[in-house]
Amino acid sequence: MLSEKVICAGFGGQGVMSMGMLIAYAGMLEEKKVSWLPSYGVEMRGGTANCSVIVSDRLIGAPIIAKDATTAVVMNLPSLRKFESEVVKGGYLLVNSSLIDKKVQREDINAYYIPVNEIAMEIGSGKVANLVMLGAYLEITKTVRTESVTKALRKVFGPSTESFMPMNEEALKRGAQAVKGQ
């Protein structure tokens, strides 16, 4: 039975809302029950931003994730500090090691350190760092299929972004490769 509760968090402009939206949309394409709840800091771009996403085989009672996230994806240090305690025992914490040099304090969760900014720059654009992280997330949790995320990218962002699809797909692939064997 699937019941994934993920928090995606970082600075505004890092693509954390898009990451969560793509997980939710891919879940819809796979006919799963989903919720997506955004939360913005006061500054918007450059301020804190996070979203809560639930993907489940059952109906979702409320979109709130309170101390029971199965996974937290953190793109900056303030997000690590805020959300490390929100992950359930045995859950996952994915850390953007490009911007966070601090290690996870808890020993009862599974931590992954992914240099998403460096990988994104190797691919050709820092703007795909969120997709690198999303690829890592998909590899670890198997919540939705990568193919569903690719379909979601096309539907959500439309035909004008088709020229970026090879780079986006490469980012997802490289993110998955980064966590294999970790």
Contacts in CASP RR format, 6 or more apart in sequence:
PFRMAT RR
TARGET T0000
AUTHOR 0000-0000-0000
METHOD contacts of the structure
MODEL  1
MLSEKVICAGFGGQGVMSMGMLIAYAGMLEEKKVSWLPSYGVEMRGGTAN
CSVIVSDRLIGAPIIAKDATTAVVMNLPSLRKFESEVVKGGYLLVNSSLI
DKKVQREDINAYYIPVNEIAMEIGSGKVANLVMLGAYLEITKTVRTESVT
KALRKVFGPSTESFMPMNEEALKRGAQAVKGQ
1 57 0 8 1.000
1 58 0 8 1.000
2 32 0 8 1.000
2 55 0 8 1.000
2 56 0 8 1.000
2 57 0 8 1.000
2 143 0 8 1.000
3 54 0 8 1.000
3 55 0 8 1.000
3 56 0 8 1.000
3 57 0 8 1.000
3 58 0 8 1.000
3 70 0 8 1.000
4 53 0 8 1.000
4 54 0 8 1.000
4 55 0 8 1.000
4 56 0 8 1.000
4 70 0 8 1.000
4 71 0 8 1.000
4 141 0 8 1.000
4 143 0 8 1.000
5 52 0 8 1.000
5 53 0 8 1.000
5 54 0 8 1.000
5 65 0 8 1.000
5 68 0 8 1.000
5 69 0 8 1.000
5 70 0 8 1.000
5 71 0 8 1.000
6 20 0 8 1.000
6 23 0 8 1.000
6 52 0 8 1.000
6 53 0 8 1.000
6 54 0 8 1.000
6 55 0 8 1.000
6 65 0 8 1.000
6 69 0 8 1.000
6 70 0 8 1.000
6 71 0 8 1.000
6 72 0 8 1.000
6 73 0 8 1.000
6 137 0 8 1.000
6 141 0 8 1.000
6 143 0 8 1.000
7 50 0 8 1.000
7 51 0 8 1.000
7 52 0 8 1.000
7 53 0 8 1.000
7 65 0 8 1.000
7 69 0 8 1.000
7 71 0 8 1.000
7 72 0 8 1.000
7 73 0 8 1.000
7 83 0 8 1.000
7 86 0 8 1.000
8 16 0 8 1.000
8 17 0 8 1.000
8 19 0 8 1.000
8 20 0 8 1.000
8 23 0 8 1.000
8 50 0 8 1.000
8 51 0 8 1.000
8 53 0 8 1.000
8 73 0 8 1.000
8 75 0 8 1.000
9 16 0 8 1.000
9 48 0 8 1.000
9 49 0 8 1.000
9 50 0 8 1.000
9 51 0 8 1.000
9 72 0 8 1.000
9 73 0 8 1.000
9 74 0 8 1.000
9 75 0 8 1.000
9 76 0 8 1.000
9 79 0 8 1.000
9 82 0 8 1.000
9 83 0 8 1.000
10 16 0 8 1.000
10 48 0 8 1.000
10 49 0 8 1.000
10 50 0 8 1.000
10 74 0 8 1.000
10 75 0 8 1.000
10 76 0 8 1.000
10 78 0 8 1.000
10 79 0 8 1.000
11 46 0 8 1.000
11 47 0 8 1.000
11 48 0 8 1.000
11 49 0 8 1.000
11 75 0 8 1.000
11 76 0 8 1.000
12 40 0 8 1.000
12 43 0 8 1.000
12 44 0 8 1.000
12 45 0 8 1.000
12 46 0 8 1.000
12 47 0 8 1.000
12 48 0 8 1.000
12 49 0 8 1.000
13 45 0 8 1.000
13 46 0 8 1.000
13 49 0 8 1.000
14 49 0 8 1.000
14 75 0 8 1.000
14 76 0 8 1.000
14 129 0 8 1.000
14 130 0 8 1.000
15 75 0 8 1.000
15 130 0 8 1.000
16 49 0 8 1.000
16 50 0 8 1.000
16 51 0 8 1.000
16 73 0 8 1.000
16 75 0 8 1.000
16 130 0 8 1.000
17 38 0 8 1.000
17 49 0 8 1.000
17 51 0 8 1.000
18 130 0 8 1.000
18 156 0 8 1.000
19 51 0 8 1.000
19 73 0 8 1.000
19 130 0 8 1.000
19 131 0 8 1.000
19 133 0 8 1.000
19 134 0 8 1.000
19 137 0 8 1.000
20 36 0 8 1.000
20 51 0 8 1.000
20 53 0 8 1.000
21 36 0 8 1.000
21 51 0 8 1.000
21 156 0 8 1.000
22 134 0 8 1.000
22 149 0 8 1.000
22 152 0 8 1.000
22 153 0 8 1.000
22 156 0 8 1.000
23 34 0 8 1.000
23 36 0 8 1.000
23 53 0 8 1.000
23 55 0 8 1.000
23 134 0 8 1.000
23 137 0 8 1.000
23 143 0 8 1.000
23 144 0 8 1.000
23 149 0 8 1.000
24 34 0 8 1.000
24 35 0 8 1.000
24 36 0 8 1.000
24 53 0 8 1.000
24 55 0 8 1.000
25 34 0 8 1.000
25 152 0 8 1.000
25 155 0 8 1.000
25 156 0 8 1.000
26 144 0 8 1.000
26 145 0 8 1.000
26 148 0 8 1.000
26 149 0 8 1.000
26 151 0 8 1.000
26 152 0 8 1.000
27 34 0 8 1.000
27 55 0 8 1.000
27 143 0 8 1.000
27 144 0 8 1.000
27 148 0 8 1.000
28 34 0 8 1.000
29 144 0 8 1.000
29 148 0 8 1.000
29 151 0 8 1.000
29 152 0 8 1.000
30 144 0 8 1.000
30 145 0 8 1.000
30 148 0 8 1.000
32 55 0 8 1.000
32 56 0 8 1.000
32 57 0 8 1.000
32 144 0 8 1.000
33 54 0 8 1.000
33 55 0 8 1.000
33 56 0 8 1.000
33 57 0 8 1.000
33 58 0 8 1.000
33 59 0 8 1.000
33 60 0 8 1.000
34 53 0 8 1.000
34 54 0 8 1.000
34 55 0 8 1.000
34 56 0 8 1.000
34 60 0 8 1.000
35 52 0 8 1.000
35 53 0 8 1.000
35 54 0 8 1.000
35 60 0 8 1.000
35 63 0 8 1.000
36 51 0 8 1.000
36 52 0 8 1.000
36 53 0 8 1.000
36 63 0 8 1.000
37 51 0 8 1.000
37 52 0 8 1.000
37 53 0 8 1.000
37 63 0 8 1.000
37 64 0 8 1.000
38 49 0 8 1.000
38 50 0 8 1.000
38 51 0 8 1.000
39 49 0 8 1.000
39 50 0 8 1.000
39 51 0 8 1.000
39 52 0 8 1.000
40 47 0 8 1.000
40 48 0 8 1.000
40 49 0 8 1.000
41 47 0 8 1.000
41 48 0 8 1.000
41 49 0 8 1.000
48 78 0 8 1.000
48 79 0 8 1.000
50 79 0 8 1.000
50 83 0 8 1.000
52 63 0 8 1.000
52 64 0 8 1.000
52 65 0 8 1.000
52 69 0 8 1.000
54 60 0 8 1.000
54 63 0 8 1.000
54 65 0 8 1.000
55 143 0 8 1.000
55 144 0 8 1.000
65 86 0 8 1.000
66 86 0 8 1.000
67 85 0 8 1.000
67 86 0 8 1.000
67 88 0 8 1.000
68 86 0 8 1.000
68 88 0 8 1.000
69 83 0 8 1.000
69 86 0 8 1.000
69 87 0 8 1.000
69 88 0 8 1.000
69 91 0 8 1.000
70 87 0 8 1.000
70 88 0 8 1.000
70 91 0 8 1.000
70 92 0 8 1.000
70 141 0 8 1.000
71 87 0 8 1.000
71 91 0 8 1.000
71 92 0 8 1.000
71 93 0 8 1.000
71 94 0 8 1.000
71 137 0 8 1.000
71 140 0 8 1.000
71 141 0 8 1.000
72 79 0 8 1.000
72 83 0 8 1.000
72 84 0 8 1.000
72 86 0 8 1.000
72 87 0 8 1.000
72 92 0 8 1.000
72 93 0 8 1.000
72 94 0 8 1.000
73 94 0 8 1.000
73 133 0 8 1.000
73 137 0 8 1.000
74 80 0 8 1.000
74 83 0 8 1.000
74 84 0 8 1.000
74 93 0 8 1.000
74 94 0 8 1.000
74 95 0 8 1.000
74 96 0 8 1.000
74 100 0 8 1.000
75 96 0 8 1.000
75 99 0 8 1.000
75 116 0 8 1.000
75 129 0 8 1.000
75 130 0 8 1.000
75 133 0 8 1.000
76 96 0 8 1.000
76 99 0 8 1.000
76 100 0 8 1.000
77 99 0 8 1.000
77 100 0 8 1.000
77 102 0 8 1.000
80 93 0 8 1.000
80 95 0 8 1.000
80 100 0 8 1.000
80 102 0 8 1.000
80 104 0 8 1.000
83 93 0 8 1.000
84 93 0 8 1.000
84 104 0 8 1.000
84 105 0 8 1.000
84 106 0 8 1.000
84 109 0 8 1.000
85 106 0 8 1.000
87 93 0 8 1.000
87 106 0 8 1.000
87 109 0 8 1.000
88 109 0 8 1.000
89 108 0 8 1.000
89 109 0 8 1.000
90 108 0 8 1.000
90 109 0 8 1.000
90 110 0 8 1.000
91 109 0 8 1.000
91 110 0 8 1.000
92 109 0 8 1.000
92 110 0 8 1.000
92 111 0 8 1.000
92 112 0 8 1.000
92 140 0 8 1.000
92 141 0 8 1.000
93 104 0 8 1.000
93 106 0 8 1.000
93 109 0 8 1.000
93 110 0 8 1.000
93 111 0 8 1.000
93 112 0 8 1.000
94 111 0 8 1.000
94 112 0 8 1.000
94 114 0 8 1.000
94 133 0 8 1.000
94 136 0 8 1.000
94 137 0 8 1.000
94 140 0 8 1.000
94 179 0 8 1.000
95 104 0 8 1.000
95 111 0 8 1.000
95 112 0 8 1.000
95 113 0 8 1.000
95 114 0 8 1.000
96 114 0 8 1.000
96 115 0 8 1.000
96 116 0 8 1.000
96 117 0 8 1.000
96 129 0 8 1.000
96 133 0 8 1.000
97 113 0 8 1.000
97 114 0 8 1.000
97 115 0 8 1.000
97 116 0 8 1.000
98 115 0 8 1.000
98 116 0 8 1.000
98 117 0 8 1.000
98 118 0 8 1.000
98 129 0 8 1.000
99 117 0 8 1.000
103 111 0 8 1.000
104 111 0 8 1.000
110 140 0 8 1.000
112 136 0 8 1.000
112 140 0 8 1.000
112 179 0 8 1.000
112 182 0 8 1.000
113 182 0 8 1.000
114 132 0 8 1.000
114 133 0 8 1.000
114 136 0 8 1.000
114 175 0 8 1.000
114 178 0 8 1.000
114 179 0 8 1.000
115 178 0 8 1.000
116 129 0 8 1.000
116 130 0 8 1.000
116 132 0 8 1.000
116 133 0 8 1.000
116 136 0 8 1.000
116 175 0 8 1.000
116 178 0 8 1.000
117 126 0 8 1.000
117 129 0 8 1.000
119 129 0 8 1.000
119 132 0 8 1.000
119 171 0 8 1.000
119 174 0 8 1.000
119 175 0 8 1.000
119 178 0 8 1.000
120 126 0 8 1.000
120 127 0 8 1.000
120 128 0 8 1.000
120 129 0 8 1.000
120 131 0 8 1.000
120 132 0 8 1.000
120 171 0 8 1.000
122 174 0 8 1.000
123 132 0 8 1.000
123 167 0 8 1.000
123 170 0 8 1.000
123 171 0 8 1.000
123 174 0 8 1.000
124 167 0 8 1.000
125 167 0 8 1.000
128 167 0 8 1.000
128 168 0 8 1.000
128 170 0 8 1.000
128 171 0 8 1.000
129 171 0 8 1.000
131 168 0 8 1.000
131 171 0 8 1.000
131 172 0 8 1.000
132 171 0 8 1.000
132 172 0 8 1.000
132 174 0 8 1.000
132 175 0 8 1.000
132 178 0 8 1.000
133 175 0 8 1.000
134 149 0 8 1.000
134 171 0 8 1.000
134 172 0 8 1.000
134 175 0 8 1.000
135 146 0 8 1.000
135 149 0 8 1.000
135 171 0 8 1.000
135 172 0 8 1.000
135 173 0 8 1.000
135 174 0 8 1.000
135 175 0 8 1.000
135 176 0 8 1.000
136 175 0 8 1.000
136 176 0 8 1.000
136 178 0 8 1.000
136 179 0 8 1.000
137 143 0 8 1.000
138 144 0 8 1.000
138 145 0 8 1.000
138 146 0 8 1.000
138 149 0 8 1.000
138 172 0 8 1.000
138 176 0 8 1.000
139 175 0 8 1.000
139 176 0 8 1.000
139 179 0 8 1.000
139 180 0 8 1.000
140 179 0 8 1.000
146 172 0 8 1.000
146 173 0 8 1.000
146 176 0 8 1.000
149 172 0 8 1.000
150 165 0 8 1.000
150 168 0 8 1.000
150 169 0 8 1.000
150 172 0 8 1.000
153 161 0 8 1.000
153 165 0 8 1.000
153 168 0 8 1.000
154 161 0 8 1.000
154 162 0 8 1.000
154 165 0 8 1.000
161 168 0 8 1.000
END
